Amino acid sequence: MSESIKFDFHTHHHRCGHAKGTTRDYIESAIKQGFHMIGISDHSPYFASDEEHPHPHIAMSKKEFPLYISEVLQLKKEYKEKIDVLLGVESDFFPEHIELYRRQYKQYPFDYIIGSVHHVEGINIFNKGRWEGLSAKEKQQTKETYYHLIERSARSGIFQILGHIDAMKGFYPAFSTIQTDALTHTLKVIAQYDLAIEINTSGKTKDCGGWYPADDILEMASFYGVRVTFGSDAHEAERVGDDFELVRERLKQIGFKEWVYFKEQKMFTIDI
C-alpha cells in the first residue's frame, strides 16, 4: 500500500435508525472519491436488553445484526476489484456487559471494532440537559467518569479503535474547558495498550463545530505515542471521507509521521 492510501473506517447506514441510505450507497460514495478502503461500522445492538429492539432510532435490532454482517461480507466480495470493503462495528461500551459483547463479536470476522462511550452515569453524552444545575465539581466528576470509562474500554481488549474520545463536547462545547488530569492518564493507557484513536470529522456538524478530538488532545496524543486513524462518522453517503485531506495535513502539522488501518483486527502502519 502506498502512502497515498485513502480510507474511512467510520460509517453508518439505515439500519441504525438515524442514518440515511444503504451500505451500498456509502461504498459507491467512497469509490467515487477515489478511496482505497471503506469501513462499514454501524451501531451495535443493545445486546443486554430483554427487548429485541429497545432503541430503534439509535441502533439496529439484535436480529438485524447477523443480517448486517452477511450483507457487508457479500458486498466485500462484490466490490473487491473496486475497493476494499471492511467489516466493522461501532460498539457501545457498557462495562457491566463487556463479556456479553465480547462473546457476540467473537462469532464474526470483524476487520476492526470501534469502542465508543455513549453513556455516562446512564445518560447519553449528547444530552445537553445533563449539565444543567451541576456545580463545577460535579462537572469535573462527570468528565473524569467519562474518561475513566474510555480507559476501561482501552483495557478491555475488545477494540482496535476508540471512537470520538471528546464527543461529550458535541452539544456542550464548555466540556473542553473543564480542568482535569483524567484525559492525560487515559491517553497514556491508550498508548500502553497500542490502540488507535480516530480523528472523527462529524464533530463539525455539532454545536462544538470541530473535529473529535480537538487539536490540543491530538498534540498530547502525539507526545504520548498514541496511534491515530480516520473516520468521518458519516450518517449520509455524501459525508464519506469528509475532510480526509485536511485531517492528513493537520496531523502532519501536529507532528504525526504515520497513521494506521486495520484488516482482520491486525494493525498496519503507513506514512501520513
C-alpha positions in Angstrom: 0.0 0.0 0.0 1.3 3.4 -0.9 1.4 6.3 1.5 -1.4 8.0 -0.6 -3.9 5.4 0.5 -7.3 6.9 1.4 -9.6 5.2 4.0 -12.6 5.9 6.1 -13.4 3.5 9.0 -16.4 5.0 10.5 -19.7 5.0 8.5 -23.3 4.2 9.3 -26.4 3.3 7.3 -30.2 3.0 7.6 -30.2 0.0 10.0 -29.3 2.2 13.0 -32.4 4.2 12.5 -30.8 7.6 12.4 -28.6 7.5 9.2 -29.7 7.7 5.6 -29.0 5.3 2.8 -27.9 1.8 2.2 -24.5 0.2 2.8 -24.0 0.2 -0.9 -24.6 4.0 -1.1 -21.6 4.5 1.2 -19.4 2.2 -0.7 -20.3 3.9 -4.0 -19.6 7.3 -2.5 -16.1 6.1 -1.4 -15.4 4.7 -4.9 -16.5 8.0 -6.5 -14.0 9.9 -4.3 -11.1 7.5 -5.1 -10.9 5.9 -1.7 -9.0 2.6 -1.3 -10.8 1.3 1.8 -14.2 1.9 3.2 -15.1 0.5 6.7 -18.8 -0.2 7.5 -19.3 0.3 11.2 -22.9 0.6 12.2 -24.1 0.9 15.8 -24.1 -2.4 17.8 -27.5 -3.6 19.1 -28.3 -3.4 22.8 -27.3 -7.0 23.4 -28.0 -6.8 27.1 -31.6 -5.6 26.8 -34.5 -8.0 27.2 -36.2 -6.3 24.3 -35.4 -7.1 20.7 -35.1 -3.5 19.6 -35.3 -1.1 22.6 -34.0 2.0 20.8 -35.0 1.8 17.1 -33.6 5.3 16.4 -30.2 4.7 18.0 -29.1 1.2 17.0 -30.1 -1.9 15.0 -32.2 -4.7 16.4 -30.5 -7.9 17.7 -32.0 -10.0 14.9 -30.6 -7.5 12.3 -27.0 -8.0 13.4 -26.3 -11.2 11.6 -28.0 -9.8 8.5 -25.8 -6.7 8.7 -22.7 -9.0 8.9 -23.7 -11.1 5.9 -24.6 -8.0 3.8 -21.2 -6.4 4.4 -19.4 -9.7 3.7 -21.4 -10.1 0.4 -20.5 -6.5 -0.6 -16.9 -7.1 0.3 -16.8 -9.9 -2.4 -18.9 -7.9 -4.9 -16.7 -4.8 -4.8 -13.3 -6.5 -4.3 -12.0 -5.3 -7.7 -13.0 -1.7 -7.0 -12.5 -1.0 -3.3 -11.6 -2.9 -0.1 -14.8 -3.1 2.0 -14.0 -3.7 5.6 -16.4 -5.3 8.2 -16.5 -3.2 11.3 -19.0 -2.2 14.1 -19.2 0.8 16.4 -19.7 -0.8 19.7 -21.2 0.8 22.8 -19.1 0.2 25.9 -21.1 -0.9 28.9 -18.5 -2.3 31.4 -21.2 -4.4 33.2 -22.0 -6.2 30.0 -18.5 -6.4 28.5 -18.3 -10.2 28.4 -21.7 -10.5 26.6 -20.4 -8.1 23.9 -17.1 -9.9 23.7 -19.0 -13.2 23.0 -21.1 -11.6 20.4 -18.2 -10.2 18.5 -16.1 -13.4 18.6 -18.7 -15.0 16.3 -17.9 -12.8 13.3 -14.8 -12.0 11.2 -14.5 -8.3 12.0 -11.7 -6.3 10.5 -12.0 -3.9 13.4 -14.2 -2.9 16.2 -14.7 0.8 17.3 -15.3 1.2 21.0 -17.3 4.3 21.8 -18.6 5.6 25.2 -22.1 7.0 24.5 -23.5 6.8 28.1 -22.1 8.2 31.3 -23.9 7.6 34.5 -26.8 6.2 32.5 -27.3 9.4 30.4 -26.4 9.9 26.8 -23.3 12.0 26.3 -25.1 14.2 23.8 -27.9 15.1 26.2 -27.2 18.8 26.8 -29.6 18.9 29.6 -27.3 16.6 31.7 -25.2 19.6 32.6 -28.0 21.9 33.9 -27.7 22.7 37.5 -24.3 20.9 38.0 -21.7 22.5 40.2 -18.1 23.0 38.8 -17.1 20.0 40.9 -19.9 17.8 39.6 -19.0 18.7 36.0 -15.4 17.8 36.7 -16.5 14.5 38.2 -18.7 13.8 35.1 -15.7 14.4 32.8 -13.5 12.2 34.9 -16.1 9.4 34.8 -16.3 9.7 31.0 -12.5 9.3 30.6 -12.4 6.5 33.2 -14.9 4.6 31.0 -12.8 5.3 27.9 -9.7 4.0 29.8 -11.6 0.8 30.8 -12.7 0.3 27.2 -9.0 0.5 26.2 -8.1 -2.1 28.8 -10.9 -4.5 27.7 -9.0 -6.0 24.8 -12.1 -5.9 22.5 -11.4 -2.8 20.5 -8.9 -1.7 17.9 -10.1 1.8 17.6 -11.6 4.1 20.2 -14.3 6.4 18.9 -14.6 10.2 19.2 -12.8 10.5 22.5 -14.0 14.0 23.3 -17.5 13.7 21.8 -19.1 14.8 25.1 -18.4 18.3 23.9 -20.7 17.8 20.9 -23.6 19.7 22.3 -21.8 21.2 25.2 -18.6 23.0 24.0 -17.7 24.1 27.5 -16.9 20.4 28.2 -13.5 21.1 26.7 -12.7 23.8 29.3 -13.4 21.6 32.4 -10.0 21.0 34.0 -8.9 17.5 35.0 -5.9 15.3 34.6 -8.1 12.3 33.6 -7.5 12.8 29.9 -3.7 12.7 30.3 -4.0 9.4 32.2 -6.4 7.9 29.7 -4.1 8.8 26.7 -1.2 7.1 28.5 -3.3 3.9 28.9 -4.4 4.0 25.2 -0.8 4.2 24.2 0.2 1.4 26.6 -2.5 -0.9 25.0 -1.4 0.1 21.5 -4.9 1.2 20.3 -5.8 3.8 17.8 -8.0 6.8 18.3 -9.9 8.2 15.4 -9.9 11.7 14.1 -13.7 11.9 13.7 -14.9 14.7 11.5 -18.5 14.6 12.5 -17.9 17.0 15.3 -18.1 19.8 12.8 -21.8 19.1 12.4 -22.5 19.6 16.2 -22.5 22.7 18.4 -18.8 22.3 19.2 -18.1 22.9 15.5 -14.8 21.0 15.4 -13.4 17.5 14.9 -13.2 14.9 17.6 -10.7 15.1 19.3 -9.6 18.8 19.4 -6.0 19.8 18.4 -4.8 20.1 21.9 -5.8 16.5 22.6 -4.1 15.4 19.4 -0.9 17.2 20.4 -1.0 15.3 23.7 -1.7 12.0 21.9 1.3 12.6 19.7 3.5 13.3 22.7 2.4 10.0 24.4 2.7 7.9 21.2 -1.0 7.2 20.7 -1.8 5.9 17.2 -4.3 7.6 15.0 -6.7 6.7 12.2 -9.5 8.4 10.3 -13.3 8.1 10.4 -15.9 10.5 9.1 -18.7 9.0 11.2 -20.9 9.6 8.1 -24.6 9.2 8.6 -25.3 10.1 5.0 -23.3 8.9 2.0 -22.2 12.4 0.9 -20.1 12.7 4.1 -17.9 9.7 3.4 -14.3 10.8 3.7 -15.3 14.3 4.8 -12.2 16.5 5.5 -9.8 13.5 4.9 -7.1 15.6 3.3 -7.5 18.4 5.8 -7.0 15.8 8.7 -3.9 14.4 7.0 -2.4 17.9 6.8 -3.3 18.8 10.3 -1.8 15.6 11.7 1.5 16.4 9.8 1.5 19.9 11.3 0.9 18.5 14.8 3.9 16.1 14.3 2.4 12.8 13.5 4.5 10.8 11.0 2.2 7.8 10.5 -1.3 6.6 11.0 -2.9 3.2 10.9 -5.6 1.0 9.4 -6.9 -2.4 10.3 -7.7 -5.7 8.5 -8.6 -8.9 10.3 -8.0 -7.0 13.5 -4.4 -6.5 12.7 -2.9 -3.1 12.7 -1.0 -1.8 9.7 1.1 1.4 9.7 1.5 3.8 6.8 3.2 7.2 6.4 0.9 10.2 6.6 
